[in-house]
Amino acid sequence: MNVTTSITDRLEKRWAESIGADYAARGCSQQLLPPGHVRAWRATARRVAHELGRPVQTVARSLPDGSHLVHARLTDWPADAGETVKQQAAMRRAAGAAASARPEPRSVD
């Protein structure tokens, strides 16, 4: 095994662990990647979903600086009561954060 393959394998293993944890917590995962890693990340996200027996959709967006924002989501999330509880809790947190946000004061001319 050459050094490049070893580094790639370790990177994909880290991605798989992170994506799996994200899927379990919120049904989706995203990552900001440098050029050249998008295809491998998306393949890893699809593999992790396949191992879980879940349908997945992946998308990637190129950013002006040349990096890419990649996103994968389980299309059947939430699939059970436990996932529904997690989703509802996340929505309550988001609504609470939005409600407590204070707008910047603006001057009136």
DRENTORKOL-3810 file (N, C-alpha, C; in nm, 4 decimals):
REM DRENTORKOL-3810
@n.u->0.0854; n.v->-0.1178; n.w->0.0000; ca.u->0.0000; ca.v->0.0000; ca.w->0.0000; c.u->0.0897; c.v->0.1237; c.w->0.0000
@n.u->0.0568; n.v->0.2179; n.w->-0.0876; ca.u->0.1391; ca.v->0.3383; ca.w->-0.0895; c.u->0.0858; c.v->0.4419; c.w->0.0090
@n.u->0.1637; n.v->0.5442; n.w->0.0325; ca.u->0.1303; ca.v->0.6452; ca.w->0.1331; c.u->0.0009; c.v->0.7186; c.w->0.0973
@n.u->-0.0183; n.v->0.7525; n.w->-0.0298; ca.u->-0.1381; ca.v->0.8248; ca.w->-0.0722; c.u->-0.2632; c.v->0.7428; c.w->-0.0435
@n.u->-0.2601; n.v->0.6134; n.w->-0.0738; ca.u->-0.3752; ca.v->0.5274; ca.w->-0.0467; c.u->-0.4032; c.v->0.5207; c.w->0.1025
@n.u->-0.3002; n.v->0.5114; n.w->0.1835; ca.u->-0.3161; ca.v->0.5050; ca.w->0.3277; c.u->-0.3808; c.v->0.6330; c.w->0.3820
@n.u->-0.3358; n.v->0.7472; n.w->0.3341; ca.u->-0.3926; ca.v->0.8755; ca.w->0.3775; c.u->-0.5384; c.v->0.8849; c.w->0.3349
@n.u->-0.5677; n.v->0.8481; n.w->0.2114; ca.u->-0.7052; ca.v->0.8514; ca.w->0.1611; c.u->-0.7946; c.v->0.7592; c.w->0.2420
@n.u->-0.7476; n.v->0.6390; n.w->0.2732; ca.u->-0.8259; ca.v->0.5448; ca.w->0.3533; c.u->-0.8565; c.v->0.6017; c.w->0.4911
@n.u->-0.7583; n.v->0.6634; n.w->0.5544; ca.u->-0.7802; ca.v->0.7224; ca.w->0.6872; c.u->-0.8787; c.v->0.8385; c.w->0.6803
@n.u->-0.8662; n.v->0.9199; n.w->0.5768; ca.u->-0.9568; ca.v->1.0328; ca.w->0.5588; c.u->-1.0998; c.v->0.9831; c.w->0.5396
@n.u->-1.1187; n.v->0.8845; n.w->0.4539; ca.u->-1.2525; ca.v->0.8317; ca.w->0.4297; c.u->-1.3085; c.v->0.7633; c.w->0.5539
@n.u->-1.2240; n.v->0.7006; n.w->0.6349; ca.u->-1.2705; ca.v->0.6401; ca.w->0.7600; c.u->-1.3195; c.v->0.7489; c.w->0.8554
@n.u->-1.2446; n.v->0.8589; n.w->0.8667; ca.u->-1.2880; ca.v->0.9708; ca.w->0.9523; c.u->-1.4192; c.v->1.0293; c.w->0.9029
@n.u->-1.4298; n.v->1.0469; n.w->0.7704; ca.u->-1.5543; ca.v->1.0980; ca.w->0.7138; c.u->-1.6700; c.v->1.0049; c.w->0.7476
@n.u->-1.6504; n.v->0.8756; n.w->0.7305; ca.u->-1.7572; ca.v->0.7785; ca.w->0.7562; c.u->-1.8028; c.v->0.7860; c.w->0.9018
@n.u->-1.7098; n.v->0.7976; n.w->0.9942; ca.u->-1.7454; ca.v->0.8077; ca.w->1.1359; c.u->-1.8248; c.v->0.9362; c.w->1.1623
@n.u->-1.7791; n.v->1.0459; n.w->1.1074; ca.u->-1.8453; ca.v->1.1749; ca.w->1.1264; c.u->-1.9841; c.v->1.1752; c.w->1.0614
@n.u->-1.9925; n.v->1.1260; n.w->0.9395; ca.u->-2.1210; ca.v->1.1217; ca.w->0.8686; c.u->-2.2191; c.v->1.0316; c.w->0.9428
@n.u->-2.1737; n.v->0.9162; n.w->0.9885; ca.u->-2.2605; ca.v->0.8257; ca.w->1.0636; c.u->-2.3145; c.v->0.8903; c.w->1.1897
@n.u->-2.2299; n.v->0.9627; n.w->1.2626; ca.u->-2.2737; ca.v->1.0325; ca.w->1.3836; c.u->-2.3740; c.v->1.1427; c.w->1.3483
@n.u->-2.3488; n.v->1.2149; n.w->1.2395; ca.u->-2.4416; ca.v->1.3197; ca.w->1.1965; c.u->-2.5761; c.v->1.2604; c.w->1.1559
@n.u->-2.5745; n.v->1.1500; n.w->1.0817; ca.u->-2.6999; ca.v->1.0850; ca.w->1.0430; c.u->-2.7795; c.v->1.0453; c.w->1.1671
@n.u->-2.7123; n.v->0.9891; n.w->1.2660; ca.u->-2.7815; ca.v->0.9448; ca.w->1.3880; c.u->-2.8380; c.v->1.0633; c.w->1.4660
@n.u->-2.7685; n.v->1.1756; n.w->1.4649; ca.u->-2.8109; ca.v->1.2918; ca.w->1.5430; c.u->-2.9178; c.v->1.3756; c.w->1.4738
@n.u->-2.9059; n.v->1.3927; n.w->1.3409; ca.u->-2.9972; ca.v->1.4850; ca.w->1.2732; c.u->-3.0374; c.v->1.4452; c.w->1.1316
@n.u->-2.9952; n.v->1.3291; n.w->1.0853; ca.u->-3.0391; ca.v->1.2814; ca.w->0.9544; c.u->-2.9696; c.v->1.3442; c.w->0.8361
@n.u->-2.8651; n.v->1.4234; n.w->0.8612; ca.u->-2.7921; ca.v->1.4859; ca.w->0.7518; c.u->-2.6495; c.v->1.5157; c.w->0.7961
@n.u->-2.5659; n.v->1.5441; n.w->0.6992; ca.u->-2.4269; ca.v->1.5789; ca.w->0.7275; c.u->-2.3799; c.v->1.6766; c.w->0.6213
@n.u->-2.2927; n.v->1.7671; n.w->0.6602; ca.u->-2.2342; ca.v->1.8576; ca.w->0.5617; c.u->-2.0894; c.v->1.8846; c.w->0.5966
@n.u->-2.0155; n.v->1.9242; n.w->0.4964; ca.u->-1.8728; ca.v->1.9457; ca.w->0.5136; c.u->-1.8260; c.v->2.0477; c.w->0.4125
@n.u->-1.7324; n.v->2.1306; n.w->0.4521; ca.u->-1.6648; ca.v->2.2210; ca.w->0.3609; c.u->-1.5357; c.v->2.1523; c.w->0.3189
@n.u->-1.5180; n.v->2.1343; n.w->0.1886; ca.u->-1.4039; ca.v->2.0571; ca.w->0.1385; c.u->-1.3201; c.v->2.1370; c.w->0.0395
@n.u->-1.1902; n.v->2.1083; n.w->0.0375; ca.u->-1.1063; ca.v->2.1670; ca.w->-0.0671; c.u->-1.1333; c.v->2.0934; c.w->-0.1994
@n.u->-1.0916; n.v->2.1523; n.w->-0.3102; ca.u->-1.1097; ca.v->2.0854; ca.w->-0.4393; c.u->-1.0466; c.v->1.9458; c.w->-0.4375
@n.u->-1.1090; n.v->1.8555; n.w->-0.5100; ca.u->-1.0524; ca.v->1.7215; ca.w->-0.5245; c.u->-1.1056; c.v->1.6175; c.w->-0.4278
@n.u->-1.1888; n.v->1.6574; n.w->-0.3311; ca.u->-1.2389; ca.v->1.5615; ca.w->-0.2329; c.u->-1.3897; c.v->1.5378; c.w->-0.2413
@n.u->-1.4578; n.v->1.6126; n.w->-0.3258; ca.u->-1.6034; ca.v->1.6074; ca.w->-0.3305; c.u->-1.6541; c.v->1.4685; c.w->-0.3679
@n.u->-1.6037; n.v->1.4117; n.w->-0.4736; ca.u->-1.6520; ca.v->1.2811; ca.w->-0.5205; c.u->-1.6341; c.v->1.1741; c.w->-0.4132
@n.u->-1.5198; n.v->1.1726; n.w->-0.3466; ca.u->-1.4934; ca.v->1.0709; ca.w->-0.2429; c.u->-1.5835; c.v->1.0918; c.w->-0.1218
@n.u->-1.6077; n.v->1.2182; n.w->-0.0812; ca.u->-1.6953; ca.v->1.2436; ca.w->0.0339; c.u->-1.8370; c.v->1.1981; c.w->0.0038
@n.u->-1.8868; n.v->1.2330; n.w->-0.1156; ca.u->-2.0231; ca.v->1.1935; ca.w->-0.1521; c.u->-2.0353; c.v->1.0416; c.w->-0.1589
@n.u->-1.9347; n.v->0.9751; n.w->-0.2119; ca.u->-1.9375; ca.v->0.8280; ca.w->-0.2166; c.u->-1.9390; c.v->0.7697; c.w->-0.0754
@n.u->-1.8623; n.v->0.8302; n.w->0.0140; ca.u->-1.8599; ca.v->0.7842; ca.w->0.1530; c.u->-1.9965; c.v->0.8056; c.w->0.2181
@n.u->-2.0574; n.v->0.9207; n.w->0.1946; ca.u->-2.1905; ca.v->0.9483; ca.w->0.2509; c.u->-2.2935; c.v->0.8485; c.w->0.2001
@n.u->-2.2857; n.v->0.8152; n.w->0.0713; ca.u->-2.3792; ca.v->0.7153; ca.w->0.0150; c.u->-2.3531; c.v->0.5768; c.w->0.0727
@n.u->-2.2265; n.v->0.5416; n.w->0.0908; ca.u->-2.1921; ca.v->0.4105; ca.w->0.1467; c.u->-2.2433; c.v->0.3964; c.w->0.2896
@n.u->-2.2231; n.v->0.5002; n.w->0.3705; ca.u->-2.2695; ca.v->0.4962; ca.w->0.5096; c.u->-2.4218; c.v->0.4797; c.w->0.5132
@n.u->-2.4931; n.v->0.5553; n.w->0.4315; ca.u->-2.6391; ca.v->0.5432; ca.w->0.4272; c.u->-2.6803; c.v->0.4035; c.w->0.3828
@n.u->-2.6126; n.v->0.3509; n.w->0.2820; ca.u->-2.6429; ca.v->0.2158; ca.w->0.2326; c.u->-2.6225; c.v->0.1125; c.w->0.3436
@n.u->-2.5142; n.v->0.1269; n.w->0.4202; ca.u->-2.4884; ca.v->0.0341; ca.w->0.5311; c.u->-2.5969; c.v->0.0426; c.w->0.6382
@n.u->-2.6593; n.v->0.1598; n.w->0.6512; ca.u->-2.7687; ca.v->0.1775; ca.w->0.7462; c.u->-2.9034; c.v->0.1349; c.w->0.6874
@n.u->-2.9038; n.v->0.1036; n.w->0.5578; ca.u->-3.0282; ca.v->0.0670; ca.w->0.4910; c.u->-3.1199; c.v->0.1862; c.w->0.4682
@n.u->-3.0590; n.v->0.3038; n.w->0.4500; ca.u->-3.1374; ca.v->0.4282; ca.w->0.4385; c.u->-3.1136; c.v->0.4930; c.w->0.3020
@n.u->-3.2198; n.v->0.5537; n.w->0.2462; ca.u->-3.2026; ca.v->0.6288; ca.w->0.1211; c.u->-3.1365; c.v->0.7639; c.w->0.1499
@n.u->-3.0553; n.v->0.8090; n.w->0.0570; ca.u->-2.9799; ca.v->0.9322; ca.w->0.0783; c.u->-2.9744; c.v->1.0147; c.w->-0.0486
@n.u->-2.9622; n.v->1.1438; n.w->-0.0307; ca.u->-2.9407; ca.v->1.2367; ca.w->-0.1413; c.u->-2.8177; c.v->1.3189; c.w->-0.1067
@n.u->-2.7264; n.v->1.3346; n.w->-0.2021; ca.u->-2.6087; ca.v->1.4180; ca.w->-0.1791; c.u->-2.6059; c.v->1.5301; c.w->-0.2827
@n.u->-2.5570; n.v->1.6444; n.w->-0.2399; ca.u->-2.5412; ca.v->1.7595; ca.w->-0.3293; c.u->-2.4094; c.v->1.8280; c.w->-0.2959
@n.u->-2.3566; n.v->1.8992; n.w->-0.3928; ca.u->-2.2332; ca.v->1.9751; ca.w->-0.3727; c.u->-2.2483; c.v->2.1104; c.w->-0.4406
@n.u->-2.1900; n.v->2.2100; n.w->-0.3780; ca.u->-2.1943; ca.v->2.3452; ca.w->-0.4324; c.u->-2.0543; c.v->2.4036; c.w->-0.4320
@n.u->-2.0128; n.v->2.4547; n.w->-0.5447; ca.u->-1.8830; ca.v->2.5208; ca.w->-0.5554; c.u->-1.8927; c.v->2.6611; c.w->-0.4978
@n.u->-1.7939; n.v->2.6992; n.w->-0.4215; ca.u->-1.7893; ca.v->2.8325; ca.w->-0.3624; c.u->-1.6884; c.v->2.9192; c.w->-0.4368
@n.u->-1.7010; n.v->3.0503; n.w->-0.4257; ca.u->-1.6121; ca.v->3.1399; ca.w->-0.5007; c.u->-1.4634; c.v->3.1178; c.w->-0.4743
@n.u->-1.4278; n.v->3.0711; n.w->-0.3548; ca.u->-1.2859; ca.v->3.0511; ca.w->-0.3240; c.u->-1.2316; c.v->2.9183; c.w->-0.3761
@n.u->-1.3143; n.v->2.8412; n.w->-0.4476; ca.u->-1.2693; ca.v->2.7134; ca.w->-0.5033; c.u->-1.3017; c.v->2.5945; c.w->-0.4150
@n.u->-1.3435; n.v->2.6181; n.w->-0.2910; ca.u->-1.3818; ca.v->2.5069; ca.w->-0.2038; c.u->-1.5238; c.v->2.4632; c.w->-0.2395
@n.u->-1.5688; n.v->2.3579; n.w->-0.1746; ca.u->-1.7018; ca.v->2.3041; ca.w->-0.2028; c.u->-1.7756; c.v->2.2765; c.w->-0.0726
@n.u->-1.9036; n.v->2.3074; n.w->-0.0702; ca.u->-1.9902; ca.v->2.2712; ca.w->0.0404; c.u->-2.0681; c.v->2.1483; c.w->-0.0053
@n.u->-2.0520; n.v->2.0384; n.w->0.0669; ca.u->-2.1222; ca.v->1.9146; ca.w->0.0327; c.u->-2.2212; c.v->1.8828; c.w->0.1429
@n.u->-2.3313; n.v->1.8236; n.w->0.1039; ca.u->-2.4393; ca.v->1.7949; ca.w->0.1976; c.u->-2.5002; c.v->1.6598; c.w->0.1601
@n.u->-2.5299; n.v->1.5800; n.w->0.2613; ca.u->-2.5995; ca.v->1.4536; ca.w->0.2412; c.u->-2.7145; c.v->1.4474; c.w->0.3398
@n.u->-2.8301; n.v->1.4020; n.w->0.2933; ca.u->-2.9435; ca.v->1.3896; ca.w->0.3839; c.u->-3.0143; c.v->1.2569; c.w->0.3616
@n.u->-3.0552; n.v->1.1977; n.w->0.4720; ca.u->-3.1349; ca.v->1.0760; ca.w->0.4652; c.u->-3.2750; c.v->1.1187; c.w->0.4236
@n.u->-3.3220; n.v->1.0702; n.w->0.3107; ca.u->-3.4489; ca.v->1.1195; ca.w->0.2573; c.u->-3.5700; c.v->1.0655; c.w->0.3320
@n.u->-3.5507; n.v->0.9660; n.w->0.4184; ca.u->-3.6628; ca.v->0.9138; ca.w->0.4968; c.u->-3.6596; c.v->0.9618; c.w->0.6421
@n.u->-3.5755; n.v->1.0621; n.w->0.6718; ca.u->-3.5646; ca.v->1.1160; ca.w->0.8084; c.u->-3.6829; c.v->1.2065; c.w->0.8369
@n.u->-3.7491; n.v->1.1993; n.w->0.9476; ca.u->-3.7340; ca.v->1.1005; ca.w->1.0547; c.u->-3.8113; c.v->0.9725; c.w->1.0221
@n.u->-3.7491; n.v->0.8593; n.w->1.0491; ca.u->-3.8089; ca.v->0.7301; ca.w->1.0145; c.u->-3.8731; c.v->0.6606; c.w->1.1336
@n.u->-3.8492; n.v->0.7094; n.w->1.2549; ca.u->-3.9086; ca.v->0.6456; ca.w->1.3725; c.u->-3.9330; c.v->0.7505; c.w->1.4804
@n.u->-3.9919; n.v->0.7059; n.w->1.5900; ca.u->-4.0272; ca.v->0.7990; ca.w->1.6983; c.u->-3.9043; c.v->0.8681; c.w->1.7570
@n.u->-3.7935; n.v->0.7960; n.w->1.7720; ca.u->-3.6721; ca.v->0.8557; ca.w->1.8273; c.u->-3.6185; c.v->0.9677; c.w->1.7391
@n.u->-3.6198; n.v->0.9463; n.w->1.6089; ca.u->-3.5738; ca.v->1.0503; ca.w->1.5168; c.u->-3.6706; c.v->1.1685; c.w->1.5154
@n.u->-3.7992; n.v->1.1410; n.w->1.5293; ca.u->-3.8974; ca.v->1.2490; ca.w->1.5348; c.u->-3.8732; c.v->1.3373; c.w->1.6565
@n.u->-3.8431; n.v->1.2765; n.w->1.7699; ca.u->-3.8132; ca.v->1.3529; ca.w->1.8915; c.u->-3.6913; c.v->1.4415; c.w->1.8692
@n.u->-3.5860; n.v->1.3867; n.w->1.8079; ca.u->-3.4652; ca.v->1.4648; ca.w->1.7796; c.u->-3.4961; c.v->1.5817; c.w->1.6869
@n.u->-3.5760; n.v->1.5561; n.w->1.5824; ca.u->-3.6094; ca.v->1.6609; ca.w->1.4868; c.u->-3.6910; c.v->1.7718; c.w->1.5533
@n.u->-3.7887; n.v->1.7343; n.w->1.6339; ca.u->-3.8709; ca.v->1.8347; ca.w->1.7010; c.u->-3.7885; c.v->1.9180; c.w->1.7995
@n.u->-3.6970; n.v->1.8539; n.w->1.8713; ca.u->-3.6109; ca.v->1.9267; ca.w->1.9645; c.u->-3.5231; c.v->2.0270; c.w->1.8894
@n.u->-3.4707; n.v->1.9860; n.w->1.7739; ca.u->-3.3878; ca.v->2.0765; ca.w->1.6935; c.u->-3.4701; c.v->2.1948; c.w->1.6431
@n.u->-3.5934; n.v->2.1698; n.w->1.6026; ca.u->-3.6789; ca.v->2.2790; ca.w->1.5564; c.u->-3.7116; c.v->2.3746; c.w->1.6706
@n.u->-3.7347; n.v->2.3227; n.w->1.7916; ca.u->-3.7609; ca.v->2.4099; ca.w->1.9070; c.u->-3.6388; c.v->2.4952; c.w->1.9386
@n.u->-3.5184; n.v->2.4344; n.w->1.9329; ca.u->-3.3966; ca.v->2.5117; ca.w->1.9584; c.u->-3.3797; c.v->2.6233; c.w->1.8546
@n.u->-3.4047; n.v->2.5909; n.w->1.7283; ca.u->-3.3910; ca.v->2.6912; ca.w->1.6220; c.u->-3.4924; c.v->2.8032; c.w->1.6393
@n.u->-3.6153; n.v->2.7679; n.w->1.6719; ca.u->-3.7188; ca.v->2.8699; ca.w->1.6922; c.u->-3.6848; c.v->2.9566; c.w->1.8131
@n.u->-3.6345; n.v->2.8949; n.w->1.9193; ca.u->-3.5950; ca.v->2.9705; ca.w->2.0374; c.u->-3.4812; c.v->3.0659; c.w->2.0085
@n.u->-3.3843; n.v->3.0195; n.w->1.9307; ca.u->-3.2710; ca.v->3.1054; ca.w->1.8951; c.u->-3.3173; c.v->3.2223; c.w->1.8089
@n.u->-3.4084; n.v->3.1958; n.w->1.7157; ca.u->-3.4595; ca.v->3.3032; ca.w->1.6301; c.u->-3.5402; c.v->3.4037; c.w->1.7112
@n.u->-3.6178; n.v->3.3541; n.w->1.8051; ca.u->-3.7008; ca.v->3.4429; ca.w->1.8857; c.u->-3.6174; c.v->3.5295; c.w->1.9797
@n.u->-3.5050; n.v->3.4779; n.w->2.0244; ca.u->-3.4233; ca.v->3.5541; ca.w->2.1192; c.u->-3.3194; c.v->3.6426; c.w->2.0511
@n.u->-3.3059; n.v->3.6294; n.w->1.9209; ca.u->-3.2097; ca.v->3.7126; ca.w->1.8475; c.u->-3.2591; c.v->3.8567; c.w->1.8480
@n.u->-3.1686; n.v->3.9444; n.w->1.8748; ca.u->-3.2042; ca.v->4.0871; ca.w->1.8765; c.u->-3.1516; c.v->4.1525; c.w->1.7497
@n.u->-3.2405; n.v->4.2208; n.w->1.6802; ca.u->-3.1933; ca.v->4.2877; ca.w->1.5574; c.u->-3.0994; c.v->4.4024; c.w->1.5911
@n.u->-3.0090; n.v->4.4293; n.w->1.5005; ca.u->-2.9178; ca.v->4.5422; ca.w->1.5151; c.u->-2.9980; c.v->4.6713; c.w->1.5087
@n.u->-2.9686; n.v->4.7661; n.w->1.5962; ca.u->-3.0401; ca.v->4.8949; ca.w->1.5869; c.u->-3.0073; c.v->4.9645; c.w->1.4560
@n.u->-3.1090; n.v->5.0247; n.w->1.3980; ca.u->-3.0887; ca.v->5.0976; ca.w->1.2729; c.u->-3.1240; c.v->5.2427; c.w->1.2956
@n.u->-3.0490; n.v->5.3283; n.w->1.2315; ca.u->-3.0803; ca.v->5.4702; ca.w->1.2444; c.u->-3.1915; c.v->5.5063; c.w->1.1470
@n.u->-3.2705; n.v->5.5987; n.w->1.1873; ca.u->-3.3793; ca.v->5.6460; ca.w->1.1009; c.u->-3.3394; c.v->5.7830; c.w->1.0509
@n.u->-3.3312; n.v->5.7942; n.w->0.9216; ca.u->-3.2901; ca.v->5.9242; ca.w->0.8624; c.u->-3.4087; c.v->6.0083; c.w->0.8274
END
